[in-house]
Amino acid sequence: MSAFHHSIDVVWEKSSHSGSDGGQCIEFSRTVTARGLVPVRDSKDPGGPSLLFSACAWSSFISGVKSGEFMTS
C-alpha cells in the first residue's frame, strides 16, 4: 500500500454497499487496474489522500469483506 498522487483523470466509484447517509464509505477506481493497481479514497474527503493497493491485495480484502472476516459487531 502506498499513497496515490494521480496525474491522470481518475474515475471514482462508490462501494455498492454504501448508503446515502455519508457514513463509512470508500471509493475506488478501475482507472489503473490494468497496471495491477487499485486506488482507494474516503468518499467524505474526495480531495484528501488516496491509497494505492496492488490488485491482488485489493481482491483479497474484498474477498475477506464478503466472507465476513472483518465483522465487528
N, CA, C and O atoms as a MOPAC input file, in Angstrom:
PM7 MOZYME 1SCF
protein

 N      0.84800 1    -1.16100 1     0.00000 1
 C      0.00000 1     0.00000 1     0.00000 1
 C      0.89600 1     1.22700 1     0.00000 1
 O      1.91900 1     1.26800 1     0.68400 1
 N      0.49900 1     2.21400 1    -0.77000 1
 C      1.24000 1     3.47300 1    -0.79500 1
 C      0.28400 1     4.61400 1    -1.10700 1
 O     -0.85500 1     4.39000 1    -1.51900 1
 N      0.75200 1     5.82600 1    -0.90900 1
 C     -0.06700 1     6.99300 1    -1.24700 1
 C     -0.16300 1     7.08400 1    -2.76100 1
 O      0.77000 1     6.72200 1    -3.47700 1
 N     -1.29000 1     7.56700 1    -3.23600 1
 C     -1.54300 1     7.65900 1    -4.67100 1
 C     -1.71600 1     9.11800 1    -5.05100 1
 O     -2.69200 1     9.75800 1    -4.65900 1
 N     -0.77100 1     9.63900 1    -5.81100 1
 C     -0.84500 1    11.00800 1    -6.31700 1
 C     -1.06700 1    10.88200 1    -7.81700 1
 O     -0.13300 1    10.59000 1    -8.56500 1
 N     -2.29900 1    11.10200 1    -8.25700 1
 C     -2.60800 1    10.83800 1    -9.65300 1
 C     -2.47500 1    12.08000 1   -10.52500 1
 O     -2.92200 1    13.16900 1   -10.16600 1
 N     -1.85500 1    11.88400 1   -11.66700 1
 C     -1.74100 1    12.95200 1   -12.64500 1
 C     -2.60100 1    12.65000 1   -13.86400 1
 O     -2.58600 1    13.39200 1   -14.84600 1
 N     -3.35200 1    11.55000 1   -13.79200 1
 C     -4.28700 1    11.19700 1   -14.86100 1
 C     -5.70100 1    11.38200 1   -14.33000 1
 O     -5.91400 1    11.44000 1   -13.11900 1
 N     -6.65800 1    11.47300 1   -15.23400 1
 C     -8.04800 1    11.57300 1   -14.80400 1
 C     -8.49900 1    10.23900 1   -14.23200 1
 O     -8.44700 1     9.21000 1   -14.90600 1
 N     -8.93400 1    10.27100 1   -13.00400 1
 C     -9.36700 1     9.06000 1   -12.31300 1
 C    -10.88400 1     9.11500 1   -12.14400 1
 O    -11.42400 1    10.11200 1   -11.66400 1
 N    -11.55700 1     8.05600 1   -12.53400 1
 C    -13.00000 1     7.94700 1   -12.35500 1
 C    -13.22700 1     7.11800 1   -11.10400 1
 O    -12.83500 1     5.95300 1   -11.03900 1
 N    -13.86600 1     7.72700 1   -10.11000 1
 C    -14.09100 1     7.06100 1    -8.82700 1
 C    -15.45600 1     6.41400 1    -8.79100 1
 O    -16.42200 1     6.95700 1    -9.32700 1
 N    -15.54100 1     5.25000 1    -8.15800 1
 C    -16.79500 1     4.52000 1    -7.96600 1
 C    -17.00800 1     4.31100 1    -6.47500 1
 O    -16.08300 1     3.95400 1    -5.74600 1
 N    -18.23200 1     4.53800 1    -6.03600 1
 C    -18.55500 1     4.32300 1    -4.63500 1
 C    -18.88300 1     2.84700 1    -4.42600 1
 O    -19.41800 1     2.19000 1    -5.31900 1
 N    -18.56700 1     2.34600 1    -3.27500 1
 C    -18.87900 1     0.96000 1    -2.92900 1
 C    -20.36100 1     0.69100 1    -3.13000 1
 O    -21.19900 1     1.53500 1    -2.81400 1
 N    -20.68500 1    -0.48400 1    -3.65600 1
 C    -22.08800 1    -0.84400 1    -3.87500 1
 C    -22.83500 1    -1.03200 1    -2.55900 1
 O    -24.06600 1    -1.06700 1    -2.55200 1
 N    -22.11700 1    -1.15400 1    -1.45200 1
 C    -22.73900 1    -1.32100 1    -0.14000 1
 C    -22.87900 1    -0.00100 1     0.60200 1
 O    -23.30400 1     0.02200 1     1.75800 1
 N    -22.53000 1     1.08500 1    -0.04500 1
 C    -22.60100 1     2.39600 1     0.60000 1
 C    -24.03900 1     2.88800 1     0.65400 1
 O    -24.81200 1     2.72400 1    -0.29000 1
 N    -24.36600 1     3.48200 1     1.76300 1
 C    -25.67100 1     4.10400 1     1.88700 1
 C    -25.59800 1     5.54300 1     1.43500 1
 O    -24.53000 1     6.03400 1     1.06900 1
 N    -26.71200 1     6.20900 1     1.46000 1
 C    -26.73900 1     7.60900 1     1.05000 1
 C    -26.54800 1     8.54800 1     2.23200 1
 O    -26.62200 1     9.76600 1     2.07000 1
 N    -26.30000 1     7.99700 1     3.42500 1
 C    -26.18000 1     8.82800 1     4.62600 1
 C    -24.78300 1     9.42000 1     4.81100 1
 O    -24.55700 1    10.17600 1     5.75500 1
 N    -23.84500 1     9.08800 1     3.92500 1
 C    -22.49800 1     9.65500 1     4.01100 1
 C    -21.65900 1     9.07800 1     5.13300 1
 O    -20.71000 1     9.71700 1     5.58800 1
 N    -21.99500 1     7.88600 1     5.58200 1
 C    -21.27000 1     7.25700 1     6.68800 1
 C    -19.92000 1     6.72700 1     6.27600 1
 O    -19.15600 1     7.40200 1     5.58600 1
 N    -19.63600 1     5.52800 1     6.69700 1
 C    -18.33300 1     4.90900 1     6.44300 1
 C    -18.29500 1     4.36900 1     5.01500 1
 O    -18.77400 1     3.26900 1     4.73900 1
 N    -17.72400 1     5.15000 1     4.12800 1
 C    -17.76500 1     4.78100 1     2.72700 1
 C    -16.42300 1     5.03800 1     2.06100 1
 O    -15.72800 1     6.00500 1     2.37400 1
 N    -16.08000 1     4.16600 1     1.15300 1
 C    -14.87100 1     4.36900 1     0.36700 1
 C    -15.24100 1     4.41500 1    -1.10800 1
 O    -16.31500 1     3.97300 1    -1.51600 1
 N    -14.33900 1     4.95200 1    -1.88100 1
 C    -14.45300 1     4.93500 1    -3.33100 1
 C    -13.18100 1     4.29600 1    -3.87000 1
 O    -12.11700 1     4.39300 1    -3.25900 1
 N    -13.30100 1     3.64700 1    -5.01300 1
 C    -12.15200 1     3.04800 1    -5.66700 1
 C    -12.20300 1     3.39800 1    -7.14500 1
 O    -13.21800 1     3.88000 1    -7.64800 1
 N    -11.11500 1     3.15500 1    -7.82000 1
 C    -11.06600 1     3.45800 1    -9.24100 1
 C    -10.51300 1     2.27400 1   -10.01700 1
 O     -9.57800 1     1.60300 1    -9.58100 1
 N    -11.10700 1     2.03700 1   -11.16700 1
 C    -10.61400 1     0.99000 1   -12.07300 1
 C     -9.64800 1     1.57000 1   -13.11300 1
 O     -9.18000 1     0.85500 1   -14.00000 1
 N     -9.35600 1     2.86100 1   -12.99900 1
 C     -8.56200 1     3.57100 1   -13.99900 1
 C     -7.19800 1     2.93300 1   -14.24500 1
 O     -6.76100 1     2.84900 1   -15.39200 1
 N     -6.53000 1     2.49100 1   -13.21200 1
 C     -5.18400 1     1.92100 1   -13.37600 1
 C     -5.11600 1     0.44000 1   -13.03500 1
 O     -4.02900 1    -0.09300 1   -12.81000 1
 N     -6.27200 1    -0.23600 1   -12.99400 1
 C     -6.26000 1    -1.66200 1   -12.66000 1
 C     -5.54500 1    -2.48800 1   -13.71900 1
 O     -5.03500 1    -3.56500 1   -13.41100 1
 N     -5.49500 1    -2.01500 1   -14.95200 1
 C     -4.76500 1    -2.74800 1   -15.98900 1
 C     -3.27600 1    -2.83000 1   -15.64300 1
 O     -2.57000 1    -3.72200 1   -16.11400 1
 N     -2.81200 1    -1.90300 1   -14.82900 1
 C     -1.41900 1    -1.92300 1   -14.36600 1
 C     -1.27700 1    -2.70400 1   -13.06000 1
 O     -0.19600 1    -2.74500 1   -12.47100 1
 N     -2.36100 1    -3.31800 1   -12.61500 1
 C     -2.32200 1    -4.10500 1   -11.39000 1
 C     -2.45100 1    -3.28200 1   -10.12100 1
 O     -2.02000 1    -3.71800 1    -9.05400 1
 N     -3.04300 1    -2.08900 1   -10.22200 1
 C     -3.16200 1    -1.17600 1    -9.08800 1
 C     -4.61400 1    -0.73800 1    -8.88000 1
 O     -5.37700 1    -0.59700 1    -9.83600 1
 N     -4.97700 1    -0.52600 1    -7.61700 1
 C     -6.32700 1    -0.05200 1    -7.28700 1
 C     -6.20600 1     1.10100 1    -6.29000 1
 O     -5.84200 1     0.88100 1    -5.13500 1
 N     -6.51100 1     2.33800 1    -6.72800 1
 C     -6.52600 1     3.46600 1    -5.79600 1
 C     -7.83800 1     3.48500 1    -5.01100 1
 O     -8.89900 1     3.16500 1    -5.54600 1
 N     -7.74800 1     3.86400 1    -3.73800 1
 C     -8.90800 1     3.88700 1    -2.84100 1
 C     -8.86000 1     5.18800 1    -2.04500 1
 O     -7.78400 1     5.64000 1    -1.65300 1
 N    -10.03600 1     5.79500 1    -1.80300 1
 C    -10.09000 1     7.02200 1    -1.01200 1
 C    -11.35800 1     7.05200 1    -0.17300 1
 O    -12.29100 1     6.28400 1    -0.40600 1
 N    -11.37900 1     7.94200 1     0.79700 1
 C    -12.54300 1     8.17600 1     1.65100 1
 C    -13.50700 1     9.07200 1     0.88300 1
 O    -13.13400 1    10.17200 1     0.47500 1
 N    -14.72800 1     8.62000 1     0.68300 1
 C    -15.68800 1     9.40100 1    -0.10600 1
 C    -16.06900 1    10.72000 1     0.55900 1
 O    -16.51200 1    11.64800 1    -0.11800 1
 N    -15.90300 1    10.81100 1     1.87300 1
 C    -16.22600 1    12.06200 1     2.57100 1
 C    -15.13600 1    13.11700 1     2.38600 1
 O    -15.34200 1    14.28900 1     2.70200 1
 N    -13.98400 1    12.70400 1     1.87700 1
 C    -12.84800 1    13.61500 1     1.70000 1
 C    -12.24000 1    13.40600 1     0.30800 1
 O    -11.09700 1    12.96200 1     0.19300 1
 N    -13.00300 1    13.72600 1    -0.75500 1
 C    -12.52600 1    13.44000 1    -2.11100 1
 C    -11.24300 1    14.17600 1    -2.49300 1
 O    -10.53000 1    13.73200 1    -3.39300 1
 N    -10.93800 1    15.27900 1    -1.83500 1
 C     -9.70200 1    15.98600 1    -2.11300 1
 C     -8.55100 1    15.52900 1    -1.25500 1
 O     -7.42100 1    15.99000 1    -1.41700 1
 N     -8.83500 1    14.62300 1    -0.34200 1
 C     -7.82000 1    14.13000 1     0.58200 1
 C     -6.95800 1    13.05200 1    -0.04100 1
 O     -7.00300 1    12.82700 1    -1.25000 1
 N     -6.17700 1    12.39000 1     0.79000 1
 C     -5.25000 1    11.37600 1     0.27300 1
 C     -5.96500 1    10.14200 1    -0.25000 1
 O     -7.07000 1     9.80700 1     0.17700 1
 N     -5.31700 1     9.49000 1    -1.16800 1
 C     -5.78000 1     8.21300 1    -1.69500 1
 C     -4.70500 1     7.18300 1    -1.39900 1
 O     -3.52000 1     7.51200 1    -1.33700 1
 N     -5.11200 1     5.96200 1    -1.22000 1
 C     -4.16900 1     4.86400 1    -1.00500 1
 C     -4.13700 1     4.00000 1    -2.24900 1
 O     -5.14500 1     3.86100 1    -2.94000 1
 N     -3.00200 1     3.43100 1    -2.53100 1
 C     -2.83000 1     2.60700 1    -3.71700 1
 C     -2.49100 1     1.18500 1    -3.28000 1
 O     -1.49000 1     0.95100 1    -2.60300 1
 N     -3.33800 1     0.24500 1    -3.67700 1
 C     -3.15900 1    -1.15900 1    -3.33000 1
 C     -2.85700 1    -1.96000 1    -4.58800 1
 O     -3.27200 1    -1.59000 1    -5.68600 1
 N     -2.14000 1    -3.04700 1    -4.42000 1
 C     -1.98200 1    -3.96600 1    -5.55600 1
 C     -3.35200 1    -4.60100 1    -5.80000 1
 O     -4.15300 1    -4.74200 1    -4.87500 1
 N     -3.61100 1    -4.97800 1    -7.04000 1
 C     -4.89500 1    -5.60400 1    -7.36500 1
 C     -5.08300 1    -6.89000 1    -6.56900 1
 O     -6.20300 1    -7.22200 1    -6.18200 1
 N     -3.99400 1    -7.61400 1    -6.32400 1
 C     -4.04900 1    -8.85500 1    -5.54300 1
 C     -4.46400 1    -8.56800 1    -4.09900 1
 O     -5.31700 1    -9.26500 1    -3.54900 1
 N     -3.86600 1    -7.55000 1    -3.48800 1
 C     -4.21400 1    -7.19700 1    -2.10900 1
 C     -5.65900 1    -6.72400 1    -2.02700 1
 O     -6.37800 1    -7.07800 1    -1.09300 1
 N     -6.08700 1    -5.92700 1    -3.00000 1
 C     -7.46500 1    -5.41600 1    -3.01000 1
 C     -8.45400 1    -6.56900 1    -3.15500 1
 O     -9.47300 1    -6.61100 1    -2.46500 1
 N     -8.15300 1    -7.49400 1    -4.04700 1
 C     -9.01600 1    -8.65700 1    -4.25200 1
 C     -9.13300 1    -9.48500 1    -2.97500 1
 O    -10.22100 1    -9.94500 1    -2.62700 1
 N     -8.02000 1    -9.67300 1    -2.28200 1
 C     -8.03600 1   -10.41500 1    -1.01200 1
 C     -8.86700 1    -9.69500 1     0.03400 1
 O     -9.61100 1   -10.33000 1     0.78200 1
 N     -8.74800 1    -8.37700 1     0.09200 1
 C     -9.54600 1    -7.58700 1     1.03300 1
 C    -11.03400 1    -7.72900 1     0.73500 1
 O    -11.82800 1    -7.96500 1     1.64500 1
 N    -11.41600 1    -7.58900 1    -0.52800 1
 C    -12.83000 1    -7.70000 1    -0.91300 1
 C    -13.36100 1    -9.09100 1    -0.58500 1
 O    -14.48500 1    -9.22600 1    -0.10100 1
 N    -12.57100 1   -10.11400 1    -0.84100 1
 C    -12.98800 1   -11.48900 1    -0.50300 1
 C    -13.21500 1   -11.62500 1     0.99800 1
 O    -14.17900 1   -12.25900 1     1.42700 1
 N    -12.32900 1   -11.03200 1     1.79800 1
 C    -12.47800 1   -11.07500 1     3.24600 1
 C    -13.71800 1   -10.34800 1     3.72300 1
 O    -14.40500 1   -10.81300 1     4.63300 1
 N    -14.00900 1    -9.20200 1     3.11200 1
 C    -15.22200 1    -8.44600 1     3.46600 1
 C    -16.45700 1    -9.27700 1     3.15100 1
 O    -17.36400 1    -9.38600 1     3.97600 1
 N    -16.49300 1    -9.86300 1     1.95700 1
 C    -17.65300 1   -10.66000 1     1.55600 1
 C    -17.85400 1   -11.88900 1     2.42000 1
 O    -18.98700 1   -12.33100 1     2.61000 1
 N    -16.76800 1   -12.45300 1     2.95200 1
 C    -16.88500 1   -13.66900 1     3.77500 1
 C    -17.12600 1   -13.34900 1     5.25500 1
 O    -17.27700 1   -14.26000 1     6.07000 1
 N    -17.16000 1   -12.05100 1     5.60300 1
 C    -17.41800 1   -11.67000 1     6.98700 1
 C    -16.18600 1   -11.65800 1     7.87400 1
 O    -16.30800 1   -11.59000 1     9.09800 1
 N    -15.02700 1   -11.72100 1     7.29100 1
 C    -13.77900 1   -11.77100 1     8.05000 1
 C    -13.57100 1   -10.53200 1     8.91300 1
 O    -12.90900 1   -10.61400 1     9.94800 1
 N    -14.11900 1    -9.39300 1     8.51400 1
 C    -13.88700 1    -8.13700 1     9.21400 1
 C    -15.09200 1    -7.64800 1    10.00400 1
 O    -15.13500 1    -6.47700 1    10.38100 1
 N    -16.04400 1    -8.48200 1    10.26100 1
 C    -17.24500 1    -8.06800 1    11.01400 1
 C    -16.85400 1    -7.66900 1    12.42800 1
 O    -16.10800 1    -8.38100 1    13.10000 1
 N    -17.35900 1    -6.53000 1    12.87300 1
 C    -17.00900 1    -6.02600 1    14.20300 1
 C    -18.16700 1    -6.09500 1    15.17200 1
 O    -17.98100 1    -5.84200 1    16.36200 1
 N    -19.33500 1    -6.42200 1    14.71100 1
 C    -20.47500 1    -6.47800 1    15.63800 1
 C    -21.13900 1    -7.82700 1    15.63600 1
 O    -22.11200 1    -8.03700 1    16.36000 1

